[in-house]
Amino acid sequence: MEKQEKIYVAGHRGMVGSAIVRNLEAKGFQNIVSRTSKELDLRRQMEVEDFFKEEKPDYVFLAAAKVGGIMANSTYPADFMYDNMIMEMNVIHSAFENKVKKLMFLGSSCIYPRLALQPMKESCLLTSSLEQTNEAYALAKISGLKYCEYLNRQHGTDYISAMPTNLYGPNDNYHPQNSHVLPAFIKRFHEAKMENASSVTIWGTGKPLREFLYVDDLADACVFLMQNYSGSETVNLGTGKELAIAELAELVKEVVGYSGKIEFDTSKPDGTPRKLLDVTKLNALGWRYKTELEEGIRMAYEDFLERDFRKDR
């Protein structure tokens, strides 16, 4: 990517999209195009087609998505499938029709089979059944990356896909029902601290293992891949490290400064038992993460406190 070329970041207000914009700007890219969801509804084919015809971006980062945790995915599977599938198909197809030089499609590690061999290699995609609690979202994301693959095969496009592990950091979603596990923990432990609650109850047994990547590291990896990778096979984006949900809870508890107990509601689902990405391919390309988990949680908590303060004002 040349510094003057036009780059469209879809989903620039979200956690991932805003981090990509920060990274691009820090590297000197200033011709960045964006639209809010009110200005451009990516679910509306005509609006997306008109936008691409007007703007003619050279590069596209497709970071727009409807996302959520176990509860949201379980409660609204039809919404997660429709919104994500229609958005990505509209954007990818319009990019193709308007001869975008290169596109990056961002998926999620939940696309891999529920009981895939760990750590999960890119090649394990579609080798067995998905985790039921987020199957709808995973199917939509698989469709997006496959569409990129098929366009590459049929038309010689340069569309790449990247599959991040669990993300966290500035501009995260702290909704009490629809957030992912780490931001949910930050919010709940903070509220428990403020209310002097004797305990915090979290879903499941605490035994599932998860991997976490700070979102600004993720953004750096995305820009790196856009400049250094071409190919139809997806690339895993992660740290290659994991910890149990119970360990994560203890770490967030310590960072927040909460002194009560942690209890587990074992009547609630755990989700996938283990979800660790094999990042051998990413590391071989020359990229490694920089932010360790405890440091990242501290920065995320600082962002949460700043946002909470601004909201109160």
N, C-alpha and C positions, 0 to 999 in steps of 0.2 A: 504494500500500500504506500502510495506517495502522499506526502503531507497535505497536498492541495486537493486530493481526490475526495469526492463526496461519499460520506459514510452514513448510512441509515441505521440507527440503533432502535429497534422495535422493543418497546417496553422500557423506555429510558427512565421512567419514574420508579420502577421496581427496584428491589435490592440488587439484582444482577445487572440490569440495564444501566442503572445509575453508576455502578462500580465500573462498568465498561467505559462509560462516558468519561469518568474521572481518569481512568488509565489512558485513554486516547488523548485527552487534553494534556495530561502530564508529559506525554511523548511528543507533543507538538502538532497533533492532528486537530485542526480547527474547523474544517468544513463538515461539521456533524449535523445531520438532519434528524429531527425527532418530532413526534406528534403525541399529544395526550390522547387518552381513549375517548374524550369528548370531541376532540378535533378529528379523530380518525378511528372509527370502530372497525377493528381488523376482522370482525365477524361478517362484515358487509362487503361482498365481493366487488361491487361497483365502486365503493369508496376506495378500496385498496388499489384497484386498477387505475383509477383516476390519479391517485397519489403518485404511483410509480411513473405514469406517463408524464406527469408534471415535473417531478423532482429528478428522475433519471439517476438514482444513486449508483455509484460504482461498486460499493461494497455494502453488505447487509449483515448485521448481527441480529439474529432472531431470538431475542430474550423475552419476548412477551409470552405470558402463559397465565392460566388460571391454576393456582397452586394452593395446597393446604396439607394439613396433617391427617392422621388416621381418621379422626372423627369427620372431618370435612369430606374426605374421599369416600368414606363409607356412607355418609348421609346423602351426598349429591353426585352419585356416579354418572348420571346422564348429563348433568351440567359440565362435569369435568371432561367427559368424552367429547361432547358437542363443541364447547367453546374452544378447547385446545385443537381439535382436529380442523375445525373450520378456519381458525386464525392462521395456523401454520400452512395449510393448503393454499389459502388466499395469498399469503406473503410469498411463499416459495414459487408459486405459479406466476405471479406478477413479476417477480424477480427474473424468472426465465423469459417471460414474454418481452421484458424490457432490457434484456441482455446485460444483466448485472454481472460483473467480472467474477465475483466470488461471494459466497454466502456461507455463514456459519449458523447451523441449527443447533440449539441447545436443548438437550433432553434431560434425563435424570437416571440415576443408578437404579431406580425402581423398575426399569425396563427389563432387567435381567431376571431369570427364573428365581422363584422363591427359595429353592434348595440348590442353587448353583454351587459348584465347587468353589471354595474360597482360597485365595482372593479371586474375584471374578474377572476373567479375561474378556476382552471385547468379543471373542469368538463364541462365547457361551450364549449369546443372544438367540432366543427362540428354540433352545434345546429342550425345554420342559415348561411346566405350567408357571404362571405368574402368581404373586401374592394377591389374594382375593381382596384385601382391604384397599388396594389402590390399582386394581386391574384396569379400570376404565381410563385412568390417567396414563398408565403405562402403554395401553394399546394405542392411544392417541399419539404418544411420543414415538412409538415404534413406527407408526404410519408416516410420521414426518421424516424420520431419518431414512426410511425406505424410499420415500418419494425422492429425496435428495440422491440416494444411490441410483435409482432408476433413471433419473434425469442425466446423471453422469454417464451411465451406461448407454443410454439411447441417444443423447444429444451432445455428449462431450463437455458438459458443464463442469465447473470447479466448485462444487458444493460440498462442504465438510460438516460433520456432526461431532459434537462433543458431549460426553455424558458425565456431568459433575456428581460428586458424592453429596452428602447433606451439607448445605451451606448455611452460613450465619454471618452477621456483621451489621454495619450501618444500613439503615433504611429497611430493616427486617419487619416482618409482620408479627405483631404481638396480640392479635385478636384472641380472646379467651377460648374460643372453640376451633378456630380455623388455622391456627399457627402450627408450625413444626415444633419438634420436641425441645430444641435448645432455646429458642426465644420464648416458648411457653414456660420453661423452667425459670428463665430470667424474670419474667413478669410475676410468676406465682411466688417465687422465693422473695422477691422484692416486696410484694404486697403482704406476705406473711410477716416479714420483718417490720413493716410499717404498722401492722395491726397487732404485733406481739403474739401472733398465733403460736400455739404449742407444737403444731405439726403441719407438714405439707404432705398430701397424699398424691402419688403419681400412679399412672395407669400401668398395669401389668406386674411382672415379677421383678423387673429391673435387670434381668439377665441378658436380653438381646444385646448384641454388639453392634456399634455404629462408628462410622468414620465421619469426621467433620473438616470442612475446608473453609477458611476465612474468605469472604466474598471478594476482597481486593486481590487476594492471591488468585482466585478463580478468574477475575477480569484480566489479570496479567497473563495467565495461561491462554485465555481466549485470543488476546491480541497476538501473542506469540505464535499460536497455531495458525492464525489467519495469515501470518507472514512467512511461516516456515513449514506448513504441512498441506499436502493435497492427497486425496484418496477417498474412496467410498466407505472404507471401514471406519467406524466411530473410534474416538479416542477417549479413554477414561481420564477424568480430571479429579485427582484426590491427593491424599498425603501418603497412603499406604499404611496408616496407623489407625488403630481402633481401640475403643474402650466400651465397657458395659454401661448401660443406661443408669444403673445404680451409681457407678463411678462418676458419670457425668453429673448426676444430681448432686453428689458430694462436692464436686468441683465448683458448680454454680453456687451452691450454698455457701462455700468458702469465699468466693469472689464477692457475692452480694453482702456477706456478713450476717447471715441468718443463723441463729443459735438453736432453733427448735429441732424436732425429730423429723425424719423422713419415713413415711409409711407407704406401703404398696397395696394397691387394690388389684388383687390377683383375679378378680372376676372380669376385669377388662382385658382386651386383646393385647398381645405383645407385638404383633406384626411379624415381619420377617426375622428369623432367629439371628441371622448374621448378614451383614451387607458391607463387605470390604472390597474395594476395587483394586485390581492389579494395575499398577501405574508404570509398569516396566516400559511400555511403549512411549508414554509421555516423557519419562526420564531419559530414554534413549534419544529422543528428539532434542534434548538439552534443557528441559525445564524441570524445576523442583520447587515445592512450596517453601515459603519463608516464615509464616506466622505459626508459632506453636499454639496449642489449644488454650492454655491458661491465659496467655497474653491476648489472644483473640477474644476470649470471653470478657476479659477486663475492658477491652475497647468497645465491645458490643454493649456492655452494661453502661459504660459512659454515654454512648449514643442513646440508649434507652432513657437514661436519666435526663439528658438534654431535651429529648423529644417530649417526655412526660412534663417537663417544666414548661416548655413552649405551649403545650396543649392546655395546661392549667391557666396560663396567662391569656 
